[in-house]
Amino acid sequence: MKKEVLMAVLLAVISFGFTACSDDDSSGGGQPVITGVRVCDPAKADSLFTKSPQGQVIAIIGKNLSNVTAVYINDQKVGFSPTMNTDHSVIVTVPSETKGFQLTAFNSDLKDEIRVVTSHGTATYAFKVLGAYPQITRIQGAYPRAAGDILNVYGLNLYSIEAIYFTSATEEELNTTEWETVPGTHVPVSNYDVLQQDRYINASQVYEVASQLALTTPDLPFDEGCLVIECAAGIVYIPYTKVPGKPVITSVNTDMPIPGTDLIIKGREFVQVESVTFGDVTLTPDQFTVAESEDQITIAFTEEMKPTDGSSTSLTVTTPGGKATQDYFYVYSSIILNFEDGFATDNGWGPNGELMSEATSASIPYVSDGKFWRIKSSDAGYNWWSVMCYFRKDWNGNSFSLPGFDKIPASTPTDEVYLAMEVWDNNTDFGGAQNPFLHYQIQTIGDAKTYCAFTLVVGADGNKNIGNWVDDAYVEKPLRAIDNTQPKEQWYRHVVKLSSFQTTDGDTWAGKTYGDVVADGVNQIRLMHMNWTATPSSMDIMLDNVRILYVPAAK
């Protein structure tokens, strides 16, 4: 929902082959003056800018800049190298928030400027240090929308705002045309309030801000277009309509919900939702709940809601504004193991897990669509071989039936294809002193290759080893969902990318396609509790509907 616009965000390559960064004219006289800032790259010598991302190496250009004693950015002292200080330049690195640097957006006592102090005077220059790139995730307001109505805007990093306005240009126009300034008829927003700026460090260990604005809608001469917010770090936009717009699905928590669990559909414009359809099942408003924020639909999934095998494999949300559809939903042909009779053959290796059903698990609060598998085990440490789920298609060496190329195009990269399963984690401790993990193994037709989700490391002997048999060799050790969460005591979808799998000989599915995987064939699947540390560990998980999942990369 955002379009990146041209900003001076260039590689910080320190090179002093151009005059302004190499002339050593240490005359030491005259009032110092800053004339510009640029990166230290001769090819970009004429590219001056007044904004910079954090962490970039910059050259402060000017006159009479020798004998620098201190450099300040946002009134905060930053380091510099005196040996690289000339009469024409000072080289510094723009500091980072994660190292304690403060942005003016969060401290109004600071100035957006560079200040260079020399033995013979001080020079200043207006300069903005940027935070994370902004994003608008959704807008919310009553329909039909009119002048004077309050519109709530939710997003990330909506601070250091330079302008807010509506444009008659549609999202499609903005997405498909090249522009330096936003096209269309602009109507400015003159009245808005900041309701939330919740700053935190995200999973990527960078600062991010959860933002909410409330703006007063101006009188618009058009019925549809986009709301645009120009921040110092970039320009972002989102579609706007006076009447309910077309809904958008951004994600579902699982493509194959188990009866007794919640199917959660996330998106926007879930306004006056008329129906949710998947396969040959159509649900009416009394069978689902739409969040007040109109960005989530929750369905208490039941056995009767399971679509019939062979019906459509799309999920559709219908509103007065149109339809939103997500493909690859309840694709029965994607299932490799569902633990029903005749579906696959248990290798029978021990210690074996336990086949369970609603009848055999009456004393346990698990609900599943028929039979499922339990891996419950504990060890005293250094567990190389433990309780497992180990099945093959049959003893004739045939491959499991994988989804056809009409479901997953042959050219799909393995980064977008996953080994997926519904999992119930009974509070297994995957961190701290205990380090159990689930070993993933896929064997191809005729036992030609055995792929595991591990990291190969070349040892001192020149041989490739499974991470030198250290605990961090296996990737995806915790049972993570696609959003990187790890729920407990509930059924959820766990995924591992096929690109994570490789053999001890160095064959890998990384960089391959789904067509390559189908050509190899999949004859056996093994999932097993392991622990490569001296610390005792335990695992208690349930598995169902082990399958091949396609999730196209976001565009």
NORQUITA-V189476 format. One line per field, one symbol per residue. phi: phi as a letter, one per 20 degrees, with the letter a starting at -180 (. if undefined). A space follows every 50 residues. Layout:
phi = ???
This chain:
phi = .cdfdfceddfedfbdedgfdcfedefmcnffcddrcbeebgfdfeeebd cbffneecdedrcleflfdaccclmdfcfbdgfdedfdbcdcdffdgfdn fdeffdbfeedfbdcdddfcqcccbfbdeeefffbdeacbafdfebgnfe deddacleclfdacbdcffegffffdcebdcffnfdcfeecbceebbeeb eefemcfccfdbdcdefffdecebrbedcddgeqdcbbfccfdgeffced acfbebfegndeedddrbledlfeaccblddcddgfdbcefgfmcbddcf fcgfefffgoegdcdcddcgepccccemcleffefeccmegnebdffmfd fefdfcbgfedfedfdcbeoebdddcbbbdoleebbgbccccfaeenfef fdgfffecggeffffddcecaecddemfeecmfecfbeedccdegmlfbc ececdeceefeneecfllldfefeelffeeefemebfclafbedccfffe ebdfenfbefmedfgfffffmcdccccbfcbeceegbbbbcdcblfbddd cgffd
